[in-house]
């Protein structure tokens, strides 16, 4: 969630995702999908409005989620770690939280999807 991935572009050669084999969970083919691009776009809008970085917005959002006690950060350099630590000490406003919640919402799966369609309650 560093902001370095762009739709319709290959990932940077030195990135973990570019080096992952196609059968790995973090392979580009599994991650470059419309839902993830929508999430990245939503984070980008919040970045523009807050002046924070992609990792700071993403981590701050995670810190605000119910049930999340400690997001896992993937910093590989001291610069990345320092940037990630900038996710603490402030809060996204309700408008930004809603935008990120909606972009990342998962579709209901069975049996919830079946129950939600039941109008006989």
trRosetta pair geometry for C-beta under 8 A, 3 or more apart (Angstrom, degrees):
i j d omega theta_ij theta_ji phi_ij phi_ji
1 40 7.7 -159 -131 -105 71 81
1 43 6.7 -126 -163 -152 104 172
1 54 5.5 -162 152 148 73 103
1 55 5.7 124 99 -97 93 58
1 58 4.0 22 149 -32 152 173
1 59 7.9 164 86 -38 139 73
2 5 7.8 97 58 -4 82 82
2 54 5.6 103 178 81 18 129
2 55 5.8 4 -104 -51 57 103
2 80 7.6 -46 -110 -128 122 110
3 40 7.8 144 -111 -159 51 100
3 43 7.8 -135 -83 114 86 120
3 44 7.2 120 -123 -93 99 88
3 47 7.2 73 -93 -84 134 168
3 53 7.1 -112 -10 -178 138 80
3 54 3.5 -180 -45 -21 103 149
3 55 7.8 -95 -9 -26 96 70
4 11 7.7 69 118 -153 98 77
4 12 5.9 -40 158 -9 125 126
4 15 6.8 -180 105 -86 134 132
5 9 7.6 179 -168 76 52 101
5 11 5.7 -23 -110 -108 95 88
5 15 7.7 108 -72 -147 95 171
5 17 7.4 11 -87 50 131 154
5 32 7.9 -138 178 -97 127 88
5 40 6.8 -100 83 -115 99 155
6 9 4.2 32 77 30 101 128
7 32 7.7 136 -122 -159 60 93
7 37 4.8 54 -81 -129 119 130
7 40 7.8 172 -41 73 93 137
10 18 7.2 74 161 -111 93 112
10 28 7.7 0 -151 -152 68 160
11 15 4.8 -95 158 57 114 141
11 17 4.9 -128 -140 86 175 109
11 18 4.3 -152 90 -61 111 97
11 28 5.7 -141 -6 -101 124 123
12 15 4.5 103 67 -24 87 107
12 18 6.3 -120 86 -20 43 144
13 18 5.5 -141 -134 131 28 158
14 18 7.3 46 38 53 15 134
14 19 8.0 3 -162 -39 25 117
15 18 4.6 93 62 4 87 103
15 19 7.1 -169 92 -2 48 89
16 19 5.9 -71 -152 44 32 105
16 20 6.4 46 151 -42 69 100
16 26 6.7 -15 127 133 106 143
16 74 7.9 -80 0 168 153 139
17 20 5.6 -38 -148 9 35 119
17 26 5.7 -113 -107 154 75 96
17 27 7.2 117 -163 -153 74 18
17 28 5.3 103 157 -74 102 77
17 31 6.2 -75 -142 45 133 152
18 28 6.7 40 -94 -54 47 125
20 24 4.4 -115 -177 67 107 138
20 26 4.9 -154 -92 91 165 88
20 27 4.7 -143 113 -89 117 57
20 28 7.1 158 59 -20 107 70
21 24 5.1 104 60 -14 73 105
21 27 6.6 -57 98 -91 36 115
22 27 4.9 92 -139 -151 32 153
22 29 5.9 25 -143 20 88 133
23 27 6.9 104 32 -40 15 146
24 27 4.9 131 64 -44 77 92
24 30 8.0 -132 95 16 56 139
25 30 6.5 -113 -171 100 39 162
26 30 7.2 -138 -145 68 8 122
26 31 6.5 18 -161 -44 51 132
27 30 4.9 83 66 10 84 105
27 31 7.0 179 87 -2 41 95
28 31 5.9 -75 -141 48 30 100
28 32 5.4 18 172 -17 75 116
29 32 6.6 -44 -114 35 21 102
30 33 7.7 -40 166 -26 33 114
31 36 5.9 62 178 -56 66 176
32 36 7.0 -107 -123 69 20 134
32 37 7.6 44 -164 -52 57 102
33 36 5.3 88 59 14 73 103
33 37 7.2 -140 99 -6 34 91
34 37 5.7 -57 -145 38 33 110
34 38 6.3 36 156 -22 67 104
35 38 5.7 -55 -153 33 30 112
35 39 6.6 31 150 -19 64 103
35 104 8.0 87 173 -128 98 43
36 39 5.5 -50 -149 34 37 113
36 40 6.4 37 152 -18 67 103
37 40 5.6 -52 -147 38 35 112
37 41 6.3 39 152 -21 65 104
38 41 5.6 -51 -148 35 32 113
38 42 6.4 33 153 -19 64 104
38 103 5.0 -166 135 -156 93 93
39 42 5.7 -55 -150 36 32 111
39 43 6.4 32 152 -17 66 104
39 100 7.6 57 -148 -149 78 70
39 103 4.8 140 -100 139 54 113
39 104 5.2 65 -108 -81 114 82
40 43 5.7 -51 -146 37 32 111
40 44 6.2 39 151 -24 63 106
40 54 8.0 2 -146 -142 78 126
41 44 5.5 -54 -150 34 31 117
41 45 6.7 34 152 -22 64 100
41 103 7.3 -161 68 -135 84 140
42 45 5.8 -49 -152 30 34 111
42 46 6.7 29 151 -13 64 104
42 99 5.2 176 -161 149 108 95
42 100 5.5 152 136 -97 127 54
42 102 7.6 178 -115 73 151 84
42 103 3.6 -116 -18 -41 156 163
42 104 7.7 -121 59 -32 150 81
43 46 5.7 -58 -153 39 35 109
43 47 6.2 43 147 -27 68 104
43 54 5.7 65 142 -141 125 80
43 57 5.3 144 -158 101 87 131
43 58 5.8 1 -127 -67 137 89
43 61 8.0 -102 -106 -8 94 147
43 100 6.8 64 -79 -108 68 103
43 103 7.9 -141 -29 90 69 158
44 47 5.3 -47 -146 30 34 118
44 48 6.6 35 155 -19 64 101
44 54 7.2 -10 -83 -97 61 99
45 48 5.8 -53 -153 34 32 112
45 49 6.4 21 153 -11 65 111
45 99 6.6 -104 83 165 128 151
46 49 5.8 -61 -145 43 33 107
46 50 5.8 8 164 -2 71 117
46 52 7.6 -24 132 54 89 109
46 57 4.9 134 104 -150 121 141
46 92 6.9 -12 -160 -133 134 122
46 96 4.7 92 -123 -145 115 111
46 99 6.5 171 -61 83 106 135
46 100 6.6 -4 -37 -56 150 108
47 50 6.5 -71 -134 48 20 93
47 51 7.8 112 177 -60 53 4
47 52 6.1 -108 -127 75 61 68
47 53 6.6 13 -132 -157 111 18
47 54 5.7 -23 -80 -73 139 59
47 57 5.5 -102 -72 -21 75 147
49 96 7.1 -161 81 -86 134 113
50 57 6.6 142 50 -90 143 108
50 92 7.4 -64 -81 -115 150 77
50 96 7.1 35 -50 -97 124 155
52 56 4.1 -122 176 93 112 129
52 57 5.1 138 96 -55 123 84
52 60 7.4 -20 164 -1 166 142
52 86 7.1 176 -146 131 96 114
52 87 7.9 90 -173 -102 133 59
52 90 8.0 -161 -80 80 135 142
53 56 4.6 93 52 7 78 105
53 57 7.0 -148 90 -5 38 86
53 83 5.6 -30 52 -172 158 115
53 86 7.0 73 24 81 110 134
54 57 6.1 -60 -147 37 27 107
54 58 6.2 21 160 -14 65 112
55 58 5.8 -59 -141 42 31 109
55 59 5.9 23 164 -13 68 112
55 73 7.7 65 -170 -139 120 103
55 80 7.4 122 -42 -162 172 80
55 83 5.6 79 65 126 133 109
55 84 5.3 -69 148 -93 132 70
55 87 6.8 -94 133 -58 76 118
56 59 6.2 -59 -139 43 24 104
56 60 6.0 25 160 -20 62 112
56 83 6.7 -103 -49 167 96 77
56 84 7.3 -168 -78 -127 61 29
56 86 4.8 -45 -102 100 124 97
56 87 4.5 -168 -143 -82 58 71
57 60 5.9 -58 -143 38 25 110
57 61 6.3 28 157 -21 62 107
57 87 7.7 -115 -14 -118 14 94
57 92 7.2 80 -147 -84 75 123
57 96 7.8 -110 -151 178 106 130
57 100 7.8 -170 159 -83 101 139
58 61 5.8 -56 -151 34 27 112
58 62 6.5 26 152 -17 63 106
58 87 7.7 -61 69 -113 57 134
59 62 5.5 -52 -148 37 35 112
59 63 6.3 39 153 -23 66 104
59 71 5.4 -170 -139 78 78 154
59 73 6.7 10 -103 -90 133 102
59 84 6.0 104 -38 -157 163 78
59 87 3.5 -35 90 -132 118 168
60 63 5.6 -51 -148 34 33 114
60 64 6.6 27 153 -16 63 108
60 87 4.5 -151 -52 -167 76 86
60 88 7.7 -172 -97 -70 82 31
60 90 6.8 -30 -127 83 140 83
60 91 7.1 169 -179 -129 115 34
60 92 5.6 131 124 -32 119 100
61 64 5.9 -66 -156 38 31 109
61 65 6.9 44 147 -40 64 99
61 92 6.1 19 -83 -6 72 152
61 96 7.8 -120 -89 137 103 99
61 97 6.9 160 -128 -117 86 66
61 100 4.8 -94 -132 137 146 164
62 65 5.6 -42 -154 8 39 118
62 68 5.3 -131 172 161 76 163
62 71 4.1 73 118 -79 143 135
63 68 6.7 -126 -110 106 21 120
63 71 6.3 -80 -61 -9 69 118
63 87 6.6 149 -13 142 133 110
63 88 7.2 151 -96 -96 169 70
64 68 8.0 22 58 57 27 124
64 91 6.7 104 -87 -144 127 89
64 92 6.5 -100 -12 36 159 105
64 97 6.4 -94 116 -114 149 119
65 68 4.3 56 74 5 102 126
68 71 6.2 21 176 -62 123 79
73 81 7.4 109 126 -118 141 64
73 84 4.6 76 -146 -167 145 154
74 80 8.0 -55 98 151 58 139
75 78 8.0 71 161 -100 125 14
75 80 3.8 170 -139 109 88 106
75 81 4.0 123 149 -69 164 68
75 83 7.8 159 -108 52 118 89
75 84 5.3 -108 -58 -6 122 142
76 80 6.0 47 40 34 57 152
77 80 4.7 99 55 6 79 100
77 81 7.1 -140 97 -4 44 86
78 81 5.5 -52 -147 37 36 114
78 82 6.3 37 155 -19 67 104
79 82 5.9 -54 -148 36 29 110
79 83 6.4 28 153 -17 62 107
80 83 5.7 -56 -148 38 32 112
80 84 6.2 35 153 -22 66 106
81 84 5.6 -54 -147 35 30 113
81 85 6.5 33 154 -22 64 104
82 85 5.8 -52 -150 31 31 113
82 86 7.2 42 148 -27 58 99
83 86 5.6 -49 -166 19 38 119
84 87 6.0 -30 -179 -4 50 114
85 88 6.3 -43 -176 22 57 108
86 89 7.9 -68 -157 41 42 113
92 96 4.1 -115 -177 90 109 126
92 97 5.1 138 105 -57 118 80
92 100 7.4 -2 155 7 167 137
93 96 5.3 92 55 13 69 101
93 97 7.1 -131 102 -5 34 92
94 97 5.5 -55 -143 38 33 113
94 98 6.2 35 158 -21 67 106
95 98 5.9 -55 -150 35 27 111
95 99 6.5 29 152 -20 62 106
96 99 5.6 -51 -147 34 34 113
96 100 6.4 26 157 -11 66 107
97 100 6.1 -62 -150 42 29 105
97 101 6.0 31 154 -22 67 110
98 101 5.6 -54 -141 37 29 113
98 102 6.2 27 161 -18 65 108
99 102 6.1 -58 -149 37 24 108
99 103 6.4 21 156 -16 61 111
100 103 5.8 -55 -142 38 31 110
100 104 6.1 8 165 -1 66 115
101 104 6.4 -76 -145 48 22 95
101 105 6.4 48 155 -58 63 93
102 105 5.7 -27 -148 -11 31 119
106 109 7.8 -23 140 -27 113 98
107 113 7.3 25 152 -87 90 123
108 112 4.4 -122 -169 109 105 108
108 113 4.1 150 110 -76 102 75
108 116 5.7 46 115 0 173 147
109 112 6.1 57 63 41 51 104
109 113 5.9 -69 173 -17 6 112
110 113 5.5 -54 -71 40 51 104
110 114 5.7 46 -129 -17 79 108
111 114 5.0 -56 -163 41 64 116
111 115 5.8 65 140 -25 85 103
112 115 5.6 -57 -145 38 33 111
112 116 6.1 36 157 -23 67 106
113 116 5.8 -51 -145 33 29 113
113 117 6.9 25 156 -18 60 107
114 117 6.1 -62 -157 34 31 108
114 118 7.1 42 146 -37 63 100
115 118 5.6 -45 -159 11 39 119
118 121 6.1 86 118 -34 101 95
